[in-house]
């Protein structure tokens, strides 16, 4: 949990994270189980399922397409600003 800020780039709402994980488990995208931790409280471990991996791949592909569209828009916008064109 301590590494979430480093990995995500901003503070993560832990309650919302666990609600999202439960929803993902109900949707069949992940599974979870408990592991004993001798040094502290037991831990819940999450594993992505085949369906979750397929969804992730589809979502990532969609985000790549969206990213390309946004970059194309911004390039055109910057070009117009540099040419002093009125928008």
PyMOL Python script that loads the backbone (N, CA, C, O; Angstrom):
from pymol import cmd

cmd.read_pdbstr("""\
ATOM      1  N   UNK A   1       0.807  -1.196   0.000  1.00  0.00           N
ATOM      2  CA  UNK A   1       0.000   0.000   0.000  1.00  0.00           C
ATOM      3  C   UNK A   1       0.853   1.264   0.000  1.00  0.00           C
ATOM      4  O   UNK A   1       0.481   2.277  -0.592  1.00  0.00           O
ATOM      5  N   UNK A   2       1.988   1.193   0.663  1.00  0.00           N
ATOM      6  CA  UNK A   2       2.835   2.382   0.766  1.00  0.00           C
ATOM      7  C   UNK A   2       3.349   2.826  -0.604  1.00  0.00           C
ATOM      8  O   UNK A   2       3.621   4.009  -0.810  1.00  0.00           O
ATOM      9  N   UNK A   3       3.482   1.893  -1.530  1.00  0.00           N
ATOM     10  CA  UNK A   3       4.039   2.198  -2.850  1.00  0.00           C
ATOM     11  C   UNK A   3       3.008   2.761  -3.822  1.00  0.00           C
ATOM     12  O   UNK A   3       3.367   3.152  -4.933  1.00  0.00           O
ATOM     13  N   UNK A   4       1.732   2.810  -3.429  1.00  0.00           N
ATOM     14  CA  UNK A   4       0.695   3.251  -4.364  1.00  0.00           C
ATOM     15  C   UNK A   4       0.912   4.674  -4.862  1.00  0.00           C
ATOM     16  O   UNK A   4       0.739   4.945  -6.050  1.00  0.00           O
ATOM     17  N   UNK A   5       1.286   5.578  -3.977  1.00  0.00           N
ATOM     18  CA  UNK A   5       1.519   6.960  -4.396  1.00  0.00           C
ATOM     19  C   UNK A   5       2.638   7.009  -5.426  1.00  0.00           C
ATOM     20  O   UNK A   5       2.538   7.715  -6.429  1.00  0.00           O
ATOM     21  N   UNK A   6       3.706   6.253  -5.174  1.00  0.00           N
ATOM     22  CA  UNK A   6       4.830   6.228  -6.108  1.00  0.00           C
ATOM     23  C   UNK A   6       4.410   5.659  -7.463  1.00  0.00           C
ATOM     24  O   UNK A   6       4.790   6.199  -8.502  1.00  0.00           O
ATOM     25  N   UNK A   7       3.635   4.579  -7.464  1.00  0.00           N
ATOM     26  CA  UNK A   7       3.241   3.938  -8.715  1.00  0.00           C
ATOM     27  C   UNK A   7       2.145   4.702  -9.451  1.00  0.00           C
ATOM     28  O   UNK A   7       2.131   4.730 -10.682  1.00  0.00           O
ATOM     29  N   UNK A   8       1.233   5.317  -8.713  1.00  0.00           N
ATOM     30  CA  UNK A   8       0.087   5.992  -9.333  1.00  0.00           C
ATOM     31  C   UNK A   8       0.332   7.465  -9.594  1.00  0.00           C
ATOM     32  O   UNK A   8      -0.348   8.071 -10.421  1.00  0.00           O
ATOM     33  N   UNK A   9       1.290   8.041  -8.901  1.00  0.00           N
ATOM     34  CA  UNK A   9       1.570   9.452  -9.110  1.00  0.00           C
ATOM     35  C   UNK A   9       0.725  10.373  -8.260  1.00  0.00           C
ATOM     36  O   UNK A   9       0.928  11.587  -8.286  1.00  0.00           O
ATOM     37  N   UNK A  10      -0.210   9.838  -7.512  1.00  0.00           N
ATOM     38  CA  UNK A  10      -1.013  10.654  -6.609  1.00  0.00           C
ATOM     39  C   UNK A  10      -1.627   9.773  -5.532  1.00  0.00           C
ATOM     40  O   UNK A  10      -1.569   8.546  -5.602  1.00  0.00           O
ATOM     41  N   UNK A  11      -2.217  10.425  -4.532  1.00  0.00           N
ATOM     42  CA  UNK A  11      -2.781   9.690  -3.401  1.00  0.00           C
ATOM     43  C   UNK A  11      -3.965   8.846  -3.862  1.00  0.00           C
ATOM     44  O   UNK A  11      -4.763   9.284  -4.690  1.00  0.00           O
ATOM     45  N   UNK A  12      -4.073   7.633  -3.320  1.00  0.00           N
ATOM     46  CA  UNK A  12      -5.135   6.702  -3.689  1.00  0.00           C
ATOM     47  C   UNK A  12      -6.107   6.583  -2.523  1.00  0.00           C
ATOM     48  O   UNK A  12      -5.688   6.409  -1.379  1.00  0.00           O
ATOM     49  N   UNK A  13      -7.401   6.676  -2.806  1.00  0.00           N
ATOM     50  CA  UNK A  13      -8.440   6.472  -1.797  1.00  0.00           C
ATOM     51  C   UNK A  13      -8.564   4.963  -1.571  1.00  0.00           C
ATOM     52  O   UNK A  13      -9.111   4.248  -2.411  1.00  0.00           O
ATOM     53  N   UNK A  14      -8.053   4.484  -0.430  1.00  0.00           N
ATOM     54  CA  UNK A  14      -7.988   3.050  -0.157  1.00  0.00           C
ATOM     55  C   UNK A  14      -9.383   2.424  -0.125  1.00  0.00           C
ATOM     56  O   UNK A  14      -9.574   1.324  -0.643  1.00  0.00           O
ATOM     57  N   UNK A  15     -10.351   3.104   0.472  1.00  0.00           N
ATOM     58  CA  UNK A  15     -11.718   2.571   0.517  1.00  0.00           C
ATOM     59  C   UNK A  15     -12.271   2.365  -0.879  1.00  0.00           C
ATOM     60  O   UNK A  15     -12.891   1.340  -1.162  1.00  0.00           O
ATOM     61  N   UNK A  16     -12.049   3.337  -1.750  1.00  0.00           N
ATOM     62  CA  UNK A  16     -12.514   3.229  -3.128  1.00  0.00           C
ATOM     63  C   UNK A  16     -11.772   2.118  -3.866  1.00  0.00           C
ATOM     64  O   UNK A  16     -12.362   1.417  -4.689  1.00  0.00           O
ATOM     65  N   UNK A  17     -10.479   1.954  -3.576  1.00  0.00           N
ATOM     66  CA  UNK A  17      -9.694   0.891  -4.193  1.00  0.00           C
ATOM     67  C   UNK A  17     -10.284  -0.478  -3.861  1.00  0.00           C
ATOM     68  O   UNK A  17     -10.444  -1.318  -4.746  1.00  0.00           O
ATOM     69  N   UNK A  18     -10.608  -0.704  -2.581  1.00  0.00           N
ATOM     70  CA  UNK A  18     -11.153  -2.006  -2.187  1.00  0.00           C
ATOM     71  C   UNK A  18     -12.564  -2.223  -2.750  1.00  0.00           C
ATOM     72  O   UNK A  18     -12.911  -3.348  -3.107  1.00  0.00           O
ATOM     73  N   UNK A  19     -13.375  -1.174  -2.833  1.00  0.00           N
ATOM     74  CA  UNK A  19     -14.691  -1.306  -3.474  1.00  0.00           C
ATOM     75  C   UNK A  19     -14.531  -1.688  -4.945  1.00  0.00           C
ATOM     76  O   UNK A  19     -15.277  -2.517  -5.465  1.00  0.00           O
ATOM     77  N   UNK A  20     -13.561  -1.080  -5.599  1.00  0.00           N
ATOM     78  CA  UNK A  20     -13.297  -1.393  -7.008  1.00  0.00           C
ATOM     79  C   UNK A  20     -12.809  -2.831  -7.160  1.00  0.00           C
ATOM     80  O   UNK A  20     -13.240  -3.536  -8.072  1.00  0.00           O
ATOM     81  N   UNK A  21     -11.923  -3.269  -6.282  1.00  0.00           N
ATOM     82  CA  UNK A  21     -11.439  -4.646  -6.342  1.00  0.00           C
ATOM     83  C   UNK A  21     -12.582  -5.640  -6.129  1.00  0.00           C
ATOM     84  O   UNK A  21     -12.641  -6.658  -6.817  1.00  0.00           O
ATOM     85  N   UNK A  22     -13.492  -5.363  -5.188  1.00  0.00           N
ATOM     86  CA  UNK A  22     -14.642  -6.252  -4.972  1.00  0.00           C
ATOM     87  C   UNK A  22     -15.527  -6.304  -6.214  1.00  0.00           C
ATOM     88  O   UNK A  22     -16.000  -7.372  -6.603  1.00  0.00           O
ATOM     89  N   UNK A  23     -15.749  -5.138  -6.836  1.00  0.00           N
ATOM     90  CA  UNK A  23     -16.558  -5.087  -8.050  1.00  0.00           C
ATOM     91  C   UNK A  23     -15.889  -5.869  -9.180  1.00  0.00           C
ATOM     92  O   UNK A  23     -16.558  -6.584  -9.926  1.00  0.00           O
ATOM     93  N   UNK A  24     -14.572  -5.731  -9.302  1.00  0.00           N
ATOM     94  CA  UNK A  24     -13.840  -6.469 -10.328  1.00  0.00           C
ATOM     95  C   UNK A  24     -13.927  -7.972 -10.084  1.00  0.00           C
ATOM     96  O   UNK A  24     -14.001  -8.757 -11.030  1.00  0.00           O
ATOM     97  N   UNK A  25     -13.916  -8.370  -8.811  1.00  0.00           N
ATOM     98  CA  UNK A  25     -14.037  -9.792  -8.489  1.00  0.00           C
ATOM     99  C   UNK A  25     -15.442 -10.293  -8.838  1.00  0.00           C
ATOM    100  O   UNK A  25     -15.592 -11.395  -9.365  1.00  0.00           O
ATOM    101  N   UNK A  26     -16.461  -9.498  -8.548  1.00  0.00           N
ATOM    102  CA  UNK A  26     -17.833  -9.896  -8.895  1.00  0.00           C
ATOM    103  C   UNK A  26     -18.011  -9.998 -10.414  1.00  0.00           C
ATOM    104  O   UNK A  26     -18.789 -10.818 -10.900  1.00  0.00           O
ATOM    105  N   UNK A  27     -17.282  -9.159 -11.155  1.00  0.00           N
ATOM    106  CA  UNK A  27     -17.355  -9.189 -12.620  1.00  0.00           C
ATOM    107  C   UNK A  27     -16.530 -10.320 -13.221  1.00  0.00           C
ATOM    108  O   UNK A  27     -16.598 -10.566 -14.425  1.00  0.00           O
ATOM    109  N   UNK A  28     -15.749 -11.013 -12.386  1.00  0.00           N
ATOM    110  CA  UNK A  28     -14.951 -12.135 -12.863  1.00  0.00           C
ATOM    111  C   UNK A  28     -13.611 -11.738 -13.447  1.00  0.00           C
ATOM    112  O   UNK A  28     -12.967 -12.550 -14.111  1.00  0.00           O
ATOM    113  N   UNK A  29     -13.175 -10.506 -13.216  1.00  0.00           N
ATOM    114  CA  UNK A  29     -11.911 -10.035 -13.776  1.00  0.00           C
ATOM    115  C   UNK A  29     -10.720 -10.387 -12.898  1.00  0.00           C
ATOM    116  O   UNK A  29      -9.592 -10.461 -13.384  1.00  0.00           O
ATOM    117  N   UNK A  30     -10.963 -10.606 -11.597  1.00  0.00           N
ATOM    118  CA  UNK A  30      -9.909 -10.996 -10.670  1.00  0.00           C
ATOM    119  C   UNK A  30     -10.457 -12.042  -9.700  1.00  0.00           C
ATOM    120  O   UNK A  30     -11.671 -12.196  -9.560  1.00  0.00           O
ATOM    121  N   UNK A  31      -9.557 -12.752  -9.037  1.00  0.00           N
ATOM    122  CA  UNK A  31      -9.921 -13.626  -7.926  1.00  0.00           C
ATOM    123  C   UNK A  31      -9.080 -13.183  -6.731  1.00  0.00           C
ATOM    124  O   UNK A  31      -8.074 -12.492  -6.890  1.00  0.00           O
ATOM    125  N   UNK A  32      -9.502 -13.586  -5.539  1.00  0.00           N
ATOM    126  CA  UNK A  32      -8.721 -13.235  -4.358  1.00  0.00           C
ATOM    127  C   UNK A  32      -8.719 -14.401  -3.384  1.00  0.00           C
ATOM    128  O   UNK A  32      -9.616 -15.244  -3.392  1.00  0.00           O
ATOM    129  N   UNK A  33      -7.691 -14.429  -2.547  1.00  0.00           N
ATOM    130  CA  UNK A  33      -7.629 -15.397  -1.460  1.00  0.00           C
ATOM    131  C   UNK A  33      -6.801 -14.788  -0.339  1.00  0.00           C
ATOM    132  O   UNK A  33      -6.090 -13.800  -0.524  1.00  0.00           O
ATOM    133  N   UNK A  34      -6.916 -15.402   0.817  1.00  0.00           N
ATOM    134  CA  UNK A  34      -6.187 -14.919   1.987  1.00  0.00           C
ATOM    135  C   UNK A  34      -4.910 -15.718   2.181  1.00  0.00           C
ATOM    136  O   UNK A  34      -4.883 -16.929   1.960  1.00  0.00           O
ATOM    137  N   UNK A  35      -3.853 -15.033   2.596  1.00  0.00           N
ATOM    138  CA  UNK A  35      -2.621 -15.728   2.957  1.00  0.00           C
ATOM    139  C   UNK A  35      -2.249 -15.338   4.376  1.00  0.00           C
ATOM    140  O   UNK A  35      -2.420 -14.191   4.789  1.00  0.00           O
ATOM    141  N   UNK A  36      -1.741 -16.303   5.107  1.00  0.00           N
ATOM    142  CA  UNK A  36      -1.314 -16.069   6.492  1.00  0.00           C
ATOM    143  C   UNK A  36      -0.033 -15.257   6.489  1.00  0.00           C
ATOM    144  O   UNK A  36       0.869 -15.490   5.685  1.00  0.00           O
ATOM    145  N   UNK A  37       0.031 -14.306   7.396  1.00  0.00           N
ATOM    146  CA  UNK A  37       1.218 -13.476   7.528  1.00  0.00           C
ATOM    147  C   UNK A  37       1.677 -13.559   8.981  1.00  0.00           C
ATOM    148  O   UNK A  37       1.035 -13.009   9.876  1.00  0.00           O
ATOM    149  N   UNK A  38       2.764 -14.233   9.201  1.00  0.00           N
ATOM    150  CA  UNK A  38       3.269 -14.428  10.563  1.00  0.00           C
ATOM    151  C   UNK A  38       3.683 -13.112  11.219  1.00  0.00           C
ATOM    152  O   UNK A  38       3.608 -12.982  12.440  1.00  0.00           O
ATOM    153  N   UNK A  39       4.113 -12.148  10.433  1.00  0.00           N
ATOM    154  CA  UNK A  39       4.628 -10.890  10.982  1.00  0.00           C
ATOM    155  C   UNK A  39       3.541  -9.841  11.196  1.00  0.00           C
ATOM    156  O   UNK A  39       3.835  -8.759  11.703  1.00  0.00           O
ATOM    157  N   UNK A  40       2.312 -10.127  10.829  1.00  0.00           N
ATOM    158  CA  UNK A  40       1.253  -9.133  10.966  1.00  0.00           C
ATOM    159  C   UNK A  40      -0.083  -9.711  10.552  1.00  0.00           C
ATOM    160  O   UNK A  40      -0.277 -10.926  10.569  1.00  0.00           O
ATOM    161  N   UNK A  41      -0.997  -8.843  10.182  1.00  0.00           N
ATOM    162  CA  UNK A  41      -2.325  -9.334   9.786  1.00  0.00           C
ATOM    163  C   UNK A  41      -2.271 -10.144   8.492  1.00  0.00           C
ATOM    164  O   UNK A  41      -1.394  -9.959   7.649  1.00  0.00           O
ATOM    165  N   UNK A  42      -3.246 -11.053   8.367  1.00  0.00           N
ATOM    166  CA  UNK A  42      -3.340 -11.819   7.117  1.00  0.00           C
ATOM    167  C   UNK A  42      -3.518 -10.859   5.951  1.00  0.00           C
ATOM    168  O   UNK A  42      -3.990  -9.734   6.120  1.00  0.00           O
ATOM    169  N   UNK A  43      -3.132 -11.320   4.763  1.00  0.00           N
ATOM    170  CA  UNK A  43      -3.203 -10.474   3.564  1.00  0.00           C
ATOM    171  C   UNK A  43      -4.117 -11.095   2.537  1.00  0.00           C
ATOM    172  O   UNK A  43      -4.167 -12.314   2.373  1.00  0.00           O
ATOM    173  N   UNK A  44      -4.840 -10.233   1.849  1.00  0.00           N
ATOM    174  CA  UNK A  44      -5.678 -10.675   0.740  1.00  0.00           C
ATOM    175  C   UNK A  44      -4.860 -10.478  -0.532  1.00  0.00           C
ATOM    176  O   UNK A  44      -4.350  -9.385  -0.781  1.00  0.00           O
ATOM    177  N   UNK A  45      -4.734 -11.527  -1.335  1.00  0.00           N
ATOM    178  CA  UNK A  45      -3.980 -11.480  -2.589  1.00  0.00           C
ATOM    179  C   UNK A  45      -4.955 -11.527  -3.756  1.00  0.00           C
ATOM    180  O   UNK A  45      -5.927 -12.282  -3.737  1.00  0.00           O
ATOM    181  N   UNK A  46      -4.688 -10.724  -4.760  1.00  0.00           N
ATOM    182  CA  UNK A  46      -5.544 -10.648  -5.941  1.00  0.00           C
ATOM    183  C   UNK A  46      -4.792 -11.156  -7.155  1.00  0.00           C
ATOM    184  O   UNK A  46      -3.602 -10.891  -7.324  1.00  0.00           O
ATOM    185  N   UNK A  47      -5.508 -11.897  -8.006  1.00  0.00           N
ATOM    186  CA  UNK A  47      -4.929 -12.448  -9.229  1.00  0.00           C
ATOM    187  C   UNK A  47      -5.879 -12.146 -10.390  1.00  0.00           C
ATOM    188  O   UNK A  47      -7.090 -12.336 -10.284  1.00  0.00           O
ATOM    189  N   UNK A  48      -5.313 -11.679 -11.487  1.00  0.00           N
ATOM    190  CA  UNK A  48      -6.137 -11.379 -12.660  1.00  0.00           C
ATOM    191  C   UNK A  48      -6.552 -12.696 -13.331  1.00  0.00           C
ATOM    192  O   UNK A  48      -5.765 -13.640 -13.398  1.00  0.00           O
ATOM    193  N   UNK A  49      -7.792 -12.746 -13.824  1.00  0.00           N
ATOM    194  CA  UNK A  49      -8.300 -13.928 -14.514  1.00  0.00           C
ATOM    195  C   UNK A  49      -8.102 -13.775 -16.023  1.00  0.00           C
ATOM    196  O   UNK A  49      -7.685 -12.721 -16.502  1.00  0.00           O
ATOM    197  N   UNK A  50      -8.404 -14.829 -16.751  1.00  0.00           N
ATOM    198  CA  UNK A  50      -8.333 -14.770 -18.215  1.00  0.00           C
ATOM    199  C   UNK A  50      -9.268 -13.677 -18.728  1.00  0.00           C
ATOM    200  O   UNK A  50      -8.900 -12.904 -19.612  1.00  0.00           O
ATOM    201  N   UNK A  51     -10.484 -13.616 -18.170  1.00  0.00           N
ATOM    202  CA  UNK A  51     -11.452 -12.589 -18.580  1.00  0.00           C
ATOM    203  C   UNK A  51     -10.935 -11.194 -18.241  1.00  0.00           C
ATOM    204  O   UNK A  51     -11.125 -10.248 -19.005  1.00  0.00           O
ATOM    205  N   UNK A  52     -10.280 -11.077 -17.090  1.00  0.00           N
ATOM    206  CA  UNK A  52      -9.720  -9.791 -16.691  1.00  0.00           C
ATOM    207  C   UNK A  52      -8.603  -9.350 -17.620  1.00  0.00           C
ATOM    208  O   UNK A  52      -8.497  -8.175 -17.970  1.00  0.00           O
ATOM    209  N   UNK A  53      -7.771 -10.305 -18.014  1.00  0.00           N
ATOM    210  CA  UNK A  53      -6.675  -9.997 -18.939  1.00  0.00           C
ATOM    211  C   UNK A  53      -7.225  -9.565 -20.301  1.00  0.00           C
ATOM    212  O   UNK A  53      -6.699  -8.640 -20.922  1.00  0.00           O
ATOM    213  N   UNK A  54      -8.287 -10.239 -20.763  1.00  0.00           N
ATOM    214  CA  UNK A  54      -8.912  -9.862 -22.038  1.00  0.00           C
ATOM    215  C   UNK A  54      -9.511  -8.463 -21.958  1.00  0.00           C
ATOM    216  O   UNK A  54      -9.366  -7.665 -22.884  1.00  0.00           O
ATOM    217  N   UNK A  55     -10.186  -8.169 -20.844  1.00  0.00           N
ATOM    218  CA  UNK A  55     -10.745  -6.830 -20.665  1.00  0.00           C
ATOM    219  C   UNK A  55      -9.643  -5.788 -20.626  1.00  0.00           C
ATOM    220  O   UNK A  55      -9.760  -4.732 -21.247  1.00  0.00           O
ATOM    221  N   UNK A  56      -8.566  -6.081 -19.893  1.00  0.00           N
ATOM    222  CA  UNK A  56      -7.445  -5.158 -19.786  1.00  0.00           C
ATOM    223  C   UNK A  56      -6.833  -4.879 -21.152  1.00  0.00           C
ATOM    224  O   UNK A  56      -6.502  -3.735 -21.465  1.00  0.00           O
ATOM    225  N   UNK A  57      -6.683  -5.916 -21.964  1.00  0.00           N
ATOM    226  CA  UNK A  57      -6.122  -5.742 -23.305  1.00  0.00           C
ATOM    227  C   UNK A  57      -7.033  -4.851 -24.160  1.00  0.00           C
ATOM    228  O   UNK A  57      -6.556  -3.963 -24.866  1.00  0.00           O
ATOM    229  N   UNK A  58      -8.338  -5.096 -24.090  1.00  0.00           N
ATOM    230  CA  UNK A  58      -9.293  -4.277 -24.846  1.00  0.00           C
ATOM    231  C   UNK A  58      -9.249  -2.825 -24.381  1.00  0.00           C
ATOM    232  O   UNK A  58      -9.235  -1.904 -25.197  1.00  0.00           O
ATOM    233  N   UNK A  59      -9.227  -2.628 -23.066  1.00  0.00           N
ATOM    234  CA  UNK A  59      -9.183  -1.267 -22.513  1.00  0.00           C
ATOM    235  C   UNK A  59      -7.896  -0.557 -22.909  1.00  0.00           C
ATOM    236  O   UNK A  59      -7.923   0.619 -23.272  1.00  0.00           O
ATOM    237  N   UNK A  60      -6.768  -1.260 -22.843  1.00  0.00           N
ATOM    238  CA  UNK A  60      -5.486  -0.659 -23.205  1.00  0.00           C
ATOM    239  C   UNK A  60      -5.462  -0.275 -24.682  1.00  0.00           C
ATOM    240  O   UNK A  60      -4.960   0.792 -25.038  1.00  0.00           O
ATOM    241  N   UNK A  61      -5.997  -1.131 -25.535  1.00  0.00           N
ATOM    242  CA  UNK A  61      -6.064  -0.834 -26.971  1.00  0.00           C
ATOM    243  C   UNK A  61      -6.912   0.416 -27.214  1.00  0.00           C
ATOM    244  O   UNK A  61      -6.547   1.275 -28.017  1.00  0.00           O
ATOM    245  N   UNK A  62      -8.032   0.510 -26.521  1.00  0.00           N
ATOM    246  CA  UNK A  62      -8.901   1.675 -26.646  1.00  0.00           C
ATOM    247  C   UNK A  62      -8.198   2.944 -26.174  1.00  0.00           C
ATOM    248  O   UNK A  62      -8.330   3.997 -26.797  1.00  0.00           O
ATOM    249  N   UNK A  63      -7.452   2.846 -25.076  1.00  0.00           N
ATOM    250  CA  UNK A  63      -6.726   4.009 -24.565  1.00  0.00           C
ATOM    251  C   UNK A  63      -5.635   4.455 -25.527  1.00  0.00           C
ATOM    252  O   UNK A  63      -5.400   5.655 -25.674  1.00  0.00           O
ATOM    253  N   UNK A  64      -4.966   3.517 -26.181  1.00  0.00           N
ATOM    254  CA  UNK A  64      -3.943   3.869 -27.164  1.00  0.00           C
ATOM    255  C   UNK A  64      -4.586   4.646 -28.315  1.00  0.00           C
ATOM    256  O   UNK A  64      -4.038   5.651 -28.768  1.00  0.00           O
ATOM    257  N   UNK A  65      -5.747   4.183 -28.790  1.00  0.00           N
ATOM    258  CA  UNK A  65      -6.452   4.891 -29.867  1.00  0.00           C
ATOM    259  C   UNK A  65      -6.865   6.286 -29.418  1.00  0.00           C
ATOM    260  O   UNK A  65      -6.718   7.249 -30.171  1.00  0.00           O
ATOM    261  N   UNK A  66      -7.379   6.401 -28.197  1.00  0.00           N
ATOM    262  CA  UNK A  66      -7.783   7.702 -27.664  1.00  0.00           C
ATOM    263  C   UNK A  66      -6.581   8.620 -27.528  1.00  0.00           C
ATOM    264  O   UNK A  66      -6.666   9.807 -27.845  1.00  0.00           O
ATOM    265  N   UNK A  67      -5.467   8.084 -27.061  1.00  0.00           N
ATOM    266  CA  UNK A  67      -4.245   8.867 -26.919  1.00  0.00           C
ATOM    267  C   UNK A  67      -3.801   9.415 -28.268  1.00  0.00           C
ATOM    268  O   UNK A  67      -3.397  10.574 -28.362  1.00  0.00           O
ATOM    269  N   UNK A  68      -3.870   8.603 -29.301  1.00  0.00           N
ATOM    270  CA  UNK A  68      -3.484   9.063 -30.641  1.00  0.00           C
ATOM    271  C   UNK A  68      -4.399  10.183 -31.122  1.00  0.00           C
ATOM    272  O   UNK A  68      -3.928  11.157 -31.710  1.00  0.00           O
ATOM    273  N   UNK A  69      -5.701  10.054 -30.879  1.00  0.00           N
ATOM    274  CA  UNK A  69      -6.646  11.098 -31.277  1.00  0.00           C
ATOM    275  C   UNK A  69      -6.373  12.401 -30.537  1.00  0.00           C
ATOM    276  O   UNK A  69      -6.390  13.476 -31.138  1.00  0.00           O
ATOM    277  N   UNK A  70      -6.121  12.309 -29.239  1.00  0.00           N
ATOM    278  CA  UNK A  70      -5.842  13.507 -28.450  1.00  0.00           C
ATOM    279  C   UNK A  70      -4.556  14.165 -28.932  1.00  0.00           C
ATOM    280  O   UNK A  70      -4.503  15.387 -29.077  1.00  0.00           O
ATOM    281  N   UNK A  71      -3.520  13.371 -29.183  1.00  0.00           N
ATOM    282  CA  UNK A  71      -2.255  13.939 -29.670  1.00  0.00           C
ATOM    283  C   UNK A  71      -2.422  14.594 -31.030  1.00  0.00           C
ATOM    284  O   UNK A  71      -1.846  15.651 -31.287  1.00  0.00           O
ATOM    285  N   UNK A  72      -3.203  13.976 -31.897  1.00  0.00           N
ATOM    286  CA  UNK A  72      -3.448  14.574 -33.205  1.00  0.00           C
ATOM    287  C   UNK A  72      -4.161  15.919 -33.052  1.00  0.00           C
ATOM    288  O   UNK A  72      -3.816  16.891 -33.724  1.00  0.00           O
ATOM    289  N   UNK A  73      -5.159  15.965 -32.162  1.00  0.00           N
ATOM    290  CA  UNK A  73      -5.867  17.219 -31.894  1.00  0.00           C
ATOM    291  C   UNK A  73      -4.909  18.284 -31.370  1.00  0.00           C
ATOM    292  O   UNK A  73      -4.917  19.416 -31.853  1.00  0.00           O
ATOM    293  N   UNK A  74      -4.079  17.929 -30.382  1.00  0.00           N
ATOM    294  CA  UNK A  74      -3.159  18.896 -29.783  1.00  0.00           C
ATOM    295  C   UNK A  74      -2.112  19.384 -30.779  1.00  0.00           C
ATOM    296  O   UNK A  74      -1.742  20.558 -30.767  1.00  0.00           O
ATOM    297  N   UNK A  75      -1.638  18.492 -31.633  1.00  0.00           N
ATOM    298  CA  UNK A  75      -0.683  18.914 -32.662  1.00  0.00           C
ATOM    299  C   UNK A  75      -1.323  19.933 -33.598  1.00  0.00           C
ATOM    300  O   UNK A  75      -0.700  20.937 -33.944  1.00  0.00           O
ATOM    301  N   UNK A  76      -2.559  19.681 -34.007  1.00  0.00           N
ATOM    302  CA  UNK A  76      -3.262  20.635 -34.867  1.00  0.00           C
ATOM    303  C   UNK A  76      -3.511  21.952 -34.161  1.00  0.00           C
ATOM    304  O   UNK A  76      -3.371  23.022 -34.753  1.00  0.00           O
ATOM    305  N   UNK A  77      -3.877  21.870 -32.905  1.00  0.00           N
ATOM    306  CA  UNK A  77      -4.113  23.083 -32.121  1.00  0.00           C
ATOM    307  C   UNK A  77      -2.832  23.901 -32.004  1.00  0.00           C
ATOM    308  O   UNK A  77      -2.846  25.113 -32.222  1.00  0.00           O
ATOM    309  N   UNK A  78      -1.722  23.242 -31.659  1.00  0.00           N
ATOM    310  CA  UNK A  78      -0.450  23.951 -31.524  1.00  0.00           C
ATOM    311  C   UNK A  78      -0.001  24.550 -32.853  1.00  0.00           C
ATOM    312  O   UNK A  78       0.551  25.649 -32.888  1.00  0.00           O
ATOM    313  N   UNK A  79      -0.233  23.843 -33.921  1.00  0.00           N
ATOM    314  CA  UNK A  79       0.125  24.351 -35.244  1.00  0.00           C
ATOM    315  C   UNK A  79      -0.672  25.610 -35.552  1.00  0.00           C
ATOM    316  O   UNK A  79      -0.122  26.585 -36.063  1.00  0.00           O
ATOM    317  N   UNK A  80      -1.988  25.595 -35.238  1.00  0.00           N
ATOM    318  CA  UNK A  80      -2.842  26.750 -35.478  1.00  0.00           C
ATOM    319  C   UNK A  80      -2.421  27.936 -34.597  1.00  0.00           C
ATOM    320  O   UNK A  80      -2.439  29.079 -35.053  1.00  0.00           O
ATOM    321  N   UNK A  81      -2.046  27.674 -33.351  1.00  0.00           N
ATOM    322  CA  UNK A  81      -1.614  28.746 -32.455  1.00  0.00           C
ATOM    323  C   UNK A  81      -0.323  29.360 -32.975  1.00  0.00           C
ATOM    324  O   UNK A  81      -0.166  30.581 -32.960  1.00  0.00           O
ATOM    325  N   UNK A  82       0.602  28.523 -33.436  1.00  0.00           N
ATOM    326  CA  UNK A  82       1.881  29.021 -33.949  1.00  0.00           C
ATOM    327  C   UNK A  82       1.666  29.848 -35.220  1.00  0.00           C
ATOM    328  O   UNK A  82       2.419  30.785 -35.483  1.00  0.00           O
ATOM    329  N   UNK A  83       0.671  29.516 -35.985  1.00  0.00           N
ATOM    330  CA  UNK A  83       0.372  30.248 -37.224  1.00  0.00           C
ATOM    331  C   UNK A  83      -0.581  31.407 -36.972  1.00  0.00           C
ATOM    332  O   UNK A  83      -1.033  32.057 -37.915  1.00  0.00           O
ATOM    333  N   UNK A  84      -0.890  31.673 -35.690  1.00  0.00           N
ATOM    334  CA  UNK A  84      -1.785  32.765 -35.286  1.00  0.00           C
ATOM    335  C   UNK A  84      -3.149  32.684 -35.940  1.00  0.00           C
ATOM    336  O   UNK A  84      -3.746  33.713 -36.258  1.00  0.00           O
ATOM    337  N   UNK A  85      -3.646  31.491 -36.143  1.00  0.00           N
ATOM    338  CA  UNK A  85      -4.969  31.331 -36.704  1.00  0.00           C
ATOM    339  C   UNK A  85      -6.001  31.486 -35.605  1.00  0.00           C
ATOM    340  O   UNK A  85      -5.808  31.007 -34.488  1.00  0.00           O
ATOM    341  N   UNK A  86      -7.068  32.137 -35.916  1.00  0.00           N
ATOM    342  CA  UNK A  86      -8.181  32.266 -34.957  1.00  0.00           C
ATOM    343  C   UNK A  86      -8.915  30.932 -34.901  1.00  0.00           C
ATOM    344  O   UNK A  86      -9.119  30.276 -35.922  1.00  0.00           O
ATOM    345  N   UNK A  87      -9.299  30.552 -33.724  1.00  0.00           N
ATOM    346  CA  UNK A  87     -10.014  29.295 -33.568  1.00  0.00           C
ATOM    347  C   UNK A  87     -11.490  29.478 -33.659  1.00  0.00           C
ATOM    348  O   UNK A  87     -12.241  28.508 -33.547  1.00  0.00           O
TER     349      UNK A  87
END
""", "prot")
cmd.dss("prot")
cmd.show_as("cartoon", "prot")
cmd.util.cbc("prot")
cmd.orient("prot")
